[in-house]
Amino acid sequence: MCLQMTYMWLVAVVVLCRSLSSAASLSGGLEVSVSSPVSVHHSHTTTLPCLFNLPQSAENLEIRWYRGDQFYFPIILYQAGKIEPPWEASYEGRVSLGLNDAASGGLKAGDASLKLTNVTISDEGGYTCYVSSDRGYARGSISLSVIETGTSPSLSVIWKEVNMVNVSCESAGWYPQPRLRWSDQKRDLDPKGLTYHNDASGLVSVHSWILGPGSSEFSCSVGPSDGEEKVARVHLGKSFHPAAQAAGWVAFALLLTAVLAFLGWLYFKKKVEFFGKKDQVDGNPLTEPLLNKTDVKDTTALTEAKKYFENVTLDEEEHEYLYIKGCKLRDNQDAPFPDGENLSYLTTIKGKTGFSSGKHYWEVSLYIANVEPKQSWSLGVTSETVFPLQNNSPLTTSNGFWFLSSSPDTANSLQFNTDPKVFIPVQSRPKTVGVYLDYDSGELSFYNVYDKSVIGSLTASFTREVFPFFNTGRHDRAPMKILHEPVQGECSETDRQAVESTKQEPVS
């Protein structure tokens, strides 16, 4: 009995070995070649290559693509000359047998590549290409990675205390999770409140903030740790925070008190000298004036900018979508504006004289008496190559526009048209804006003339001649007025600050 059992085990082992040898020889006759890994952008289309040597007619082959160990639940199955529907509903309509390249002959030429459209984050991972026939089978594994480049960082600024600002940075639409870095002009800064959030599609958004001096320049960089980052920068002028103004009054009061005390002391010493009791105090003769006003220099940025004042004139006297009267202009509400969005280019106009070097400054009034300051406007410079504007021309820096703008939708901030957009907080809309261009240094600064403060600055690499740029916006009662130095021309003003309160009539 024992001998019989032993014999049966030997027969089973021999049969099994022959079966394995036969299967190995069969599989050895069929080879599959794959290319891994494959990388694709989110929502794009990709092809997972799978090539095999064709031992016989392709009609008798079985092609099976599946993920992980889901052999019996393929995402695509070619069998008996036709493709079966995918087991997973998420792949419905998105998978097919594609071509590895344009010269491929498809299945008949040994190409079993998988075409995957509208790639999602959940598609990331491993895939197996399985090819079988009555002569054997073979398989190969491919790794698919999904990437997505998010939006340029968006910066926003909030004044927190005297000369201190909270700058926030946000960017969305990244995959995998990006890195966020803060820096100023000297060093990297530690990000505060760093948070990540995944949306319904799996894409990642990131947000962070820092607290720093209001006169600093900050940059926020977002991107993959081993790839190209997107950077946003903001350079801020003096704080408009009420606390800063209060601090200024306190400092002034202290200074005034010190001056009065010193004058009292000086009077007392003069009185002593008059009565001949003492000719000197501490060995120093009391003969020098307290302050020589001719030696006092105003070193503010606005005073320096005004040294380069330009009397800007407009390039056109008639405009289809603008009312122009001398140096006043506003939108023509009776003009046949076309339907659609992004039509702000229609109310734009540039200055007549361009600049290709040097420093230049001009001012624009945005206020008339008894009417709130103009809400919708844009001021800056533009390249001459962008005019005349074409339909739906985006007013971006890449198209030759650099400007500061105001919108009725953002009452407490102004905005640069940079990419990304930078929002500058303000307590109120400026009545008069000064524009300062330093062409050679690539600097464009904007000033609140009434407050004598810097609104903000941006930098650019100017390679062509640029012209003053004006956009009146639409449906805004207040016009804008290009101010001239009191020399000649109908836009002259004898008192620059009087323009803030002098009654002016809107262009009718």
C-alpha positions as CSV (number, residue, x, y, z in Angstrom):
1,M,0.0,0.0,0.0
2,C,2.8,2.3,0.9
3,L,4.6,1.5,-2.4
4,Q,1.4,2.3,-4.3
5,M,1.0,5.6,-2.6
6,T,4.6,6.5,-3.3
7,Y,4.3,5.6,-6.9
8,M,1.2,7.8,-7.3
9,W,3.0,10.8,-5.7
10,L,5.9,10.3,-8.1
11,V,3.5,10.3,-11.1
12,A,1.8,13.5,-9.9
13,V,5.1,15.2,-9.5
14,V,6.3,14.2,-13.0
15,V,3.0,15.4,-14.5
16,L,3.2,18.7,-12.6
17,C,6.8,19.2,-13.7
18,R,5.9,18.5,-17.3
19,S,2.9,20.9,-17.1
20,L,5.1,23.7,-15.6
21,S,7.8,23.0,-18.3
22,S,5.1,23.2,-21.0
23,A,3.7,26.4,-19.6
24,A,7.1,28.0,-19.4
25,S,7.9,27.0,-23.0
26,L,4.6,28.4,-24.1
27,S,5.0,31.7,-22.2
28,G,8.6,31.7,-23.4
29,G,7.3,32.0,-26.9
30,L,5.5,35.2,-26.1
31,E,7.2,38.3,-24.9
32,V,5.8,41.6,-23.7
33,S,7.8,44.9,-23.7
34,V,6.6,47.9,-21.6
35,S,7.9,51.4,-20.9
36,S,7.7,52.5,-17.3
37,P,7.2,54.9,-15.6
38,V,4.8,57.2,-17.5
39,S,4.0,60.7,-16.4
40,V,0.9,62.7,-17.5
41,H,-0.7,66.0,-16.6
42,H,-4.1,65.9,-14.8
43,S,-7.1,65.8,-17.3
44,H,-4.8,65.2,-20.2
45,T,-4.5,62.0,-22.4
46,T,-1.7,59.5,-22.2
47,T,-0.7,56.1,-23.7
48,L,0.7,53.2,-21.7
49,P,3.0,51.4,-24.1
50,C,2.7,47.6,-24.4
51,L,4.4,45.8,-27.3
52,F,4.5,42.0,-27.9
53,N,5.9,39.6,-30.4
54,L,3.1,38.3,-32.6
55,P,3.3,34.5,-32.8
56,Q,0.0,34.1,-34.7
57,S,-3.1,35.9,-35.9
58,A,-4.1,38.8,-33.5
59,E,-7.7,37.7,-33.7
60,N,-7.1,34.8,-31.3
61,L,-5.3,36.9,-28.7
62,E,-6.5,38.0,-25.3
63,I,-5.4,41.5,-24.2
64,R,-6.1,42.3,-20.6
65,W,-5.3,45.6,-18.8
66,Y,-5.8,45.5,-15.0
67,R,-4.6,47.3,-11.9
68,G,-3.0,45.7,-8.8
69,D,-4.3,42.2,-8.3
70,Q,-7.6,42.8,-10.0
71,F,-6.9,40.3,-12.8
72,Y,-10.6,39.3,-13.0
73,F,-11.8,42.9,-13.0
74,P,-9.9,44.4,-16.0
75,I,-10.3,48.1,-17.0
76,I,-10.2,46.9,-20.6
77,L,-10.5,43.4,-22.1
78,Y,-10.0,42.4,-25.7
79,Q,-11.3,38.9,-26.4
80,A,-12.6,37.0,-29.4
81,G,-11.9,40.0,-31.7
82,K,-13.9,42.6,-29.6
83,I,-13.4,44.8,-26.6
84,E,-15.5,44.2,-23.5
85,P,-16.9,47.1,-21.4
86,P,-14.7,47.9,-18.4
87,W,-15.6,46.5,-15.0
88,E,-15.0,49.9,-13.3
89,A,-17.6,52.5,-14.3
90,S,-15.0,55.3,-13.8
91,Y,-13.1,54.1,-16.9
92,E,-16.2,54.0,-19.1
93,G,-15.6,55.9,-22.2
94,R,-12.0,56.8,-21.2
95,V,-10.0,53.6,-22.1
96,S,-9.3,52.0,-25.5
97,L,-6.5,50.1,-27.2
98,G,-4.3,52.9,-28.7
99,L,-1.1,53.2,-30.7
100,N,2.3,53.4,-29.2
101,D,3.3,55.8,-32.0
102,A,2.1,57.1,-35.3
103,A,3.8,54.3,-37.2
104,S,2.3,51.5,-35.2
105,G,0.1,48.9,-36.9
106,G,-2.0,48.2,-33.9
107,L,-2.8,44.7,-32.6
108,K,-1.9,43.1,-35.9
109,A,1.6,44.5,-35.5
110,G,1.9,43.6,-31.9
111,D,0.8,46.8,-30.2
112,A,-1.5,46.4,-27.2
113,S,-0.9,49.9,-25.8
114,L,-3.6,51.4,-23.5
115,K,-5.0,54.9,-24.3
116,L,-6.3,56.7,-21.3
117,T,-8.1,60.0,-21.7
118,N,-9.1,62.7,-19.2
119,V,-6.7,61.4,-16.6
120,T,-7.7,61.9,-13.0
121,I,-5.7,61.8,-9.7
122,S,-7.2,58.4,-8.9
123,D,-5.7,57.0,-12.1
124,E,-2.2,57.2,-10.6
125,G,-0.6,53.9,-9.7
126,G,0.4,50.5,-11.3
127,Y,-1.0,48.9,-14.4
128,T,-0.4,45.4,-15.9
129,C,-0.5,44.6,-19.6
130,Y,-1.4,40.9,-20.0
131,V,-1.2,39.2,-23.4
132,S,-2.2,35.5,-23.9
133,S,-2.8,33.0,-26.8
134,D,-3.1,29.3,-27.1
135,R,0.7,29.2,-27.2
136,G,1.4,31.0,-24.0
137,Y,1.1,34.3,-22.1
138,A,3.2,37.2,-20.9
139,R,2.8,40.3,-18.9
140,G,4.4,43.6,-18.0
141,S,3.8,46.3,-15.4
142,I,3.7,50.0,-15.8
143,S,3.7,52.8,-13.2
144,L,1.6,55.9,-14.0
145,S,2.2,59.2,-12.2
146,V,-0.1,62.2,-12.5
147,I,1.2,65.8,-12.2
148,E,-0.5,69.2,-12.3
149,T,0.9,72.7,-12.2
150,G,-1.2,75.0,-10.1
151,T,-2.0,78.7,-10.4
152,S,0.5,81.4,-9.8
153,P,0.5,82.5,-6.2
154,S,-2.0,85.2,-5.2
155,L,-0.9,87.7,-2.6
156,S,-3.1,89.9,-0.4
157,V,-2.0,92.4,2.2
158,I,-3.6,93.6,5.4
159,W,-2.1,96.2,7.7
160,K,-2.0,94.8,11.2
161,E,-0.2,97.5,13.3
162,V,2.2,100.4,13.0
163,N,4.3,99.7,9.8
164,M,3.5,95.9,10.1
165,V,1.7,94.0,7.4
166,N,0.2,90.5,7.2
167,V,0.9,89.1,3.7
168,S,-1.0,86.1,2.6
169,C,-0.1,83.7,-0.2
170,E,-2.5,81.2,-1.8
171,S,-2.2,78.9,-4.8
172,A,-4.4,76.1,-6.0
173,G,-4.6,73.2,-8.5
174,W,-1.3,71.4,-7.7
175,Y,-0.4,67.7,-7.7
176,P,1.4,66.3,-5.9
177,Q,1.5,68.5,-2.9
178,P,3.7,71.5,-3.6
179,R,6.3,73.3,-1.5
180,L,5.7,76.9,-0.4
181,R,8.6,79.3,0.4
182,W,8.6,82.8,1.7
183,S,11.6,85.2,1.4
184,D,12.5,88.8,1.5
185,Q,15.3,90.5,-0.3
186,K,17.9,89.0,2.1
187,R,16.8,85.6,3.4
188,D,14.2,82.8,3.5
189,L,11.4,83.3,6.0
190,D,9.5,80.7,8.0
191,P,5.9,80.3,6.7
192,K,3.1,80.8,9.1
193,G,-0.2,79.0,9.1
194,L,0.9,76.6,6.4
195,T,-2.1,74.6,5.4
196,Y,-3.0,72.2,2.5
197,H,-6.4,71.3,1.2
198,N,-7.5,68.7,-1.4
199,D,-10.5,69.5,-3.6
200,A,-13.0,67.0,-4.8
201,S,-10.8,66.0,-7.8
202,G,-7.7,65.5,-5.5
203,L,-5.8,68.6,-6.5
204,V,-4.1,70.4,-3.8
205,S,-4.2,74.1,-2.7
206,V,-1.8,75.7,-0.3
207,H,-2.1,78.8,1.9
208,S,0.3,80.6,4.2
209,W,1.0,84.0,5.7
210,I,3.8,86.0,7.3
211,L,4.0,89.2,9.4
212,G,6.7,91.7,8.5
213,P,7.6,95.4,8.1
214,G,5.4,97.3,5.8
215,S,8.3,98.8,3.8
216,S,9.7,95.4,2.9
217,E,9.6,93.4,-0.4
218,F,8.2,89.9,0.0
219,S,8.2,86.9,-2.4
220,C,6.1,83.7,-2.2
221,S,7.3,80.7,-4.3
222,V,5.1,77.6,-4.8
223,G,6.0,74.5,-6.8
224,P,7.3,70.9,-6.7
225,S,10.4,70.3,-4.6
226,D,12.3,69.2,-7.6
227,G,10.7,71.4,-10.3
228,E,10.2,74.9,-11.4
229,E,8.4,77.2,-9.0
230,K,5.9,80.0,-9.6
231,V,6.8,83.2,-7.8
232,A,4.8,86.3,-6.7
233,R,6.4,89.4,-5.3
234,V,5.0,92.5,-3.6
235,H,6.8,95.7,-2.6
236,L,4.9,98.0,-0.3
237,G,5.2,101.7,0.5
238,K,4.3,103.5,3.7
239,S,1.5,102.1,5.8
240,F,-2.0,103.6,5.5
241,H,-3.0,102.0,8.8
242,P,-4.8,104.5,11.2
243,A,-2.4,103.4,13.9
244,A,0.5,104.6,11.9
245,Q,-1.1,108.0,11.4
246,A,-1.9,108.1,15.2
247,A,1.8,107.3,15.9
248,G,2.8,110.0,13.6
249,W,0.7,112.6,15.5
250,V,2.2,111.3,18.8
251,A,5.7,111.7,17.4
252,F,4.9,115.2,16.2
253,A,3.5,116.2,19.6
254,L,6.6,114.9,21.3
255,L,8.8,116.7,18.9
256,L,6.8,120.0,19.3
257,T,7.1,119.7,23.1
258,A,10.9,119.2,22.8
259,V,11.2,122.2,20.5
260,L,9.2,124.4,22.8
261,A,11.2,123.3,25.8
262,F,14.4,124.1,23.9
263,L,13.1,127.5,22.9
264,G,12.3,128.3,26.5
265,W,15.7,127.3,27.6
266,L,17.2,129.4,24.8
267,Y,15.1,132.4,25.9
268,F,16.2,132.0,29.4
269,K,19.9,131.9,28.4
270,K,19.5,134.9,26.1
271,K,17.9,136.8,29.0
272,V,20.9,135.9,31.2
273,E,23.3,137.1,28.5
274,F,21.3,140.3,28.1
275,F,21.7,141.2,31.7
276,G,25.4,140.5,31.6
277,K,25.3,137.8,34.2
278,K,26.9,135.2,31.8
279,D,28.1,135.5,28.2
280,Q,28.3,131.8,27.5
281,V,26.5,128.6,28.5
282,D,28.7,125.6,28.9
283,G,31.4,127.4,27.0
284,N,29.3,127.7,23.7
285,P,28.3,131.1,22.4
286,L,24.6,131.5,21.8
287,T,24.8,133.1,18.4
288,E,23.8,130.3,16.0
289,P,20.1,130.1,14.7
290,L,18.0,127.2,15.9
291,L,17.3,125.9,12.4
292,N,18.4,127.1,9.0
293,K,15.4,126.3,6.8
294,T,17.4,126.5,3.6
295,D,19.4,123.5,4.7
296,V,16.3,121.3,5.2
297,K,15.7,118.8,2.3
298,D,12.5,116.9,1.7
299,T,13.8,113.4,0.8
300,T,10.5,111.7,0.3
301,A,10.1,109.5,-2.8
302,L,7.3,111.6,-4.1
303,T,9.3,114.8,-4.0
304,E,12.1,113.1,-5.8
305,A,9.7,111.7,-8.4
306,K,8.2,115.2,-9.1
307,K,11.5,116.4,-10.3
308,Y,10.8,114.5,-13.5
309,F,7.3,115.9,-14.1
310,E,5.9,115.4,-17.7
311,N,3.0,117.2,-19.2
312,V,1.4,114.1,-20.8
313,T,-1.0,114.6,-23.7
314,L,-3.2,111.9,-25.3
315,D,-2.5,110.0,-28.5
316,E,-6.0,110.6,-29.9
317,E,-8.4,113.5,-29.9
318,E,-11.4,111.3,-30.9
319,H,-12.1,107.8,-29.7
320,E,-15.1,105.6,-30.4
321,Y,-15.7,104.6,-26.8
322,L,-14.4,107.6,-25.0
323,Y,-15.4,111.3,-24.5
324,I,-12.3,113.4,-24.6
325,K,-12.3,117.1,-23.8
326,G,-8.8,118.5,-23.5
327,C,-7.2,116.5,-20.8
328,K,-10.4,115.1,-19.4
329,L,-11.8,111.8,-20.5
330,R,-14.4,109.2,-19.5
331,D,-16.3,106.4,-21.2
332,N,-18.8,107.2,-23.9
333,Q,-22.0,105.8,-22.5
334,D,-23.8,106.3,-25.8
335,A,-21.2,104.2,-27.7
336,P,-22.4,100.9,-29.2
337,F,-20.4,98.6,-26.8
338,P,-20.4,95.0,-28.0
339,D,-21.8,92.2,-25.9
340,G,-19.4,90.0,-24.0
341,E,-16.9,89.9,-21.2
342,N,-13.3,91.2,-20.9
343,L,-14.1,94.3,-22.9
344,S,-12.0,96.7,-20.8
345,Y,-9.6,97.1,-23.7
346,L,-12.3,99.3,-25.4
347,T,-11.9,102.2,-23.0
348,T,-8.1,102.4,-23.1
349,I,-5.9,105.1,-24.6
350,K,-2.2,105.9,-24.5
351,G,-0.1,109.0,-24.3
352,K,1.3,110.7,-27.4
353,T,4.9,110.7,-26.3
354,G,6.8,107.5,-25.4
355,F,9.8,106.8,-23.3
356,S,12.7,104.5,-23.9
357,S,15.1,105.7,-21.2
358,G,15.3,108.0,-18.2
359,K,12.9,108.9,-15.4
360,H,9.4,110.3,-15.9
361,Y,6.5,111.4,-13.7
362,W,2.8,112.4,-14.4
363,E,-0.3,112.9,-12.4
364,V,-4.0,112.1,-12.9
365,S,-6.9,113.5,-10.9
366,L,-9.7,111.0,-10.2
367,Y,-12.0,113.3,-8.3
368,I,-14.6,116.1,-8.7
369,A,-16.4,118.0,-6.0
370,N,-19.6,116.4,-4.6
371,V,-18.8,113.1,-6.3
372,E,-16.9,110.2,-4.8
373,P,-13.5,109.5,-6.2
374,K,-13.5,107.5,-9.4
375,Q,-14.0,103.8,-8.7
376,S,-13.1,102.2,-12.1
377,W,-9.8,103.1,-13.6
378,S,-6.3,101.9,-14.7
379,L,-3.1,103.9,-14.9
380,G,0.4,102.8,-15.9
381,V,2.4,102.3,-19.0
382,T,2.1,100.2,-22.2
383,S,4.2,99.2,-25.1
384,E,3.5,100.8,-28.4
385,T,3.4,97.4,-30.2
386,V,0.0,96.5,-28.6
387,F,-1.9,99.3,-30.3
388,P,-4.4,99.3,-31.9
389,L,-5.9,96.7,-29.5
390,Q,-7.5,93.7,-31.0
391,N,-10.8,92.1,-29.9
392,N,-10.6,90.7,-26.4
393,S,-7.0,91.6,-26.0
394,P,-6.1,90.7,-22.4
395,L,-4.4,93.6,-20.6
396,T,-1.5,91.6,-19.1
397,T,2.2,92.2,-18.6
398,S,3.0,89.6,-21.2
399,N,1.0,91.6,-23.8
400,G,2.8,94.9,-22.9
401,F,0.7,96.4,-20.1
402,W,1.9,97.4,-16.6
403,F,-0.6,99.2,-14.5
404,L,-2.4,99.8,-11.2
405,S,-6.2,99.6,-11.3
406,S,-9.3,100.2,-9.2
407,S,-12.5,98.3,-9.3
408,P,-16.0,98.9,-7.8
409,D,-15.9,95.3,-6.6
410,T,-12.8,95.9,-4.3
411,A,-13.5,99.1,-2.3
412,N,-10.6,98.6,0.1
413,S,-7.8,97.7,-2.2
414,L,-6.2,98.5,-5.5
415,Q,-4.6,95.9,-7.8
416,F,-1.6,95.4,-10.0
417,N,-2.2,93.5,-13.2
418,T,0.9,91.3,-12.6
419,D,0.8,87.6,-12.8
420,P,-0.2,86.7,-10.2
421,K,-2.3,89.7,-9.3
422,V,-1.3,91.7,-6.2
423,F,-3.8,93.5,-4.1
424,I,-2.8,96.7,-2.2
425,P,-5.0,97.6,0.8
426,V,-6.1,101.3,1.0
427,Q,-8.2,103.2,3.5
428,S,-9.9,105.1,0.7
429,R,-9.6,105.5,-3.0
430,P,-7.0,108.1,-4.0
431,K,-8.1,111.4,-5.4
432,T,-5.0,112.0,-7.4
433,V,-2.5,109.4,-8.5
434,G,1.1,110.1,-9.4
435,V,2.8,107.7,-11.8
436,Y,6.6,107.4,-11.7
437,L,8.6,105.5,-14.4
438,D,12.3,104.7,-14.0
439,Y,12.8,103.1,-17.4
440,D,16.4,102.1,-17.0
441,S,15.8,100.5,-13.5
442,G,12.6,98.8,-14.6
443,E,10.6,100.4,-11.8
444,L,7.0,101.7,-12.0
445,S,5.7,103.3,-8.8
446,F,2.3,104.9,-7.9
447,Y,1.7,107.6,-5.3
448,N,-1.2,109.0,-3.5
449,V,-0.5,112.6,-4.2
450,Y,-2.9,113.9,-1.5
451,D,-1.3,111.8,1.3
452,K,2.2,112.1,-0.2
453,S,2.6,108.3,0.2
454,V,3.6,105.4,-1.9
455,I,0.7,103.2,-3.0
456,G,3.0,100.5,-4.4
457,S,5.7,99.6,-6.9
458,L,6.3,96.9,-9.4
459,T,9.3,96.0,-11.5
460,A,9.6,95.0,-15.2
461,S,12.1,94.5,-17.9
462,F,11.2,97.2,-20.5
463,T,12.7,96.3,-23.9
464,R,10.7,98.6,-26.1
465,E,9.4,102.2,-25.9
466,V,6.6,102.5,-23.5
467,F,3.8,105.1,-23.3
468,P,1.6,106.4,-20.5
469,F,-1.5,104.3,-20.3
470,F,-5.1,105.3,-19.3
471,N,-8.3,103.2,-18.9
472,T,-11.4,105.1,-17.8
473,G,-13.5,102.0,-17.1
474,R,-17.2,102.0,-17.8
475,H,-20.4,103.4,-16.1
476,D,-18.4,105.7,-13.8
477,R,-19.7,109.3,-13.5
478,A,-16.4,110.8,-12.5
479,P,-13.9,111.5,-15.3
480,M,-10.1,111.3,-15.0
481,K,-8.1,114.4,-15.7
482,I,-4.4,114.4,-16.7
483,L,-2.8,117.2,-14.8
484,H,-0.1,119.5,-16.2
485,E,2.5,121.7,-14.5
486,P,1.5,125.4,-14.3
487,V,3.3,126.4,-17.5
488,Q,1.0,126.2,-20.5
489,G,-1.9,124.2,-21.8
490,E,-5.5,124.0,-20.8
491,C,-4.8,121.5,-18.1
492,S,-2.6,123.8,-16.0
493,E,-3.2,124.2,-12.3
494,T,-1.9,127.1,-10.2
495,D,-2.2,125.2,-7.0
496,R,-1.7,121.4,-7.1
497,Q,-3.4,120.6,-3.9
498,A,-6.4,122.9,-4.8
499,V,-7.4,120.3,-7.4
500,E,-8.6,118.0,-4.6
501,S,-11.3,120.5,-3.6
502,T,-11.9,122.7,-6.6
503,K,-15.3,122.0,-8.2
504,Q,-15.0,120.5,-11.7
505,E,-17.8,119.5,-13.9
506,P,-17.8,116.0,-15.5
507,V,-17.4,115.6,-19.2
508,S,-20.9,115.7,-20.6
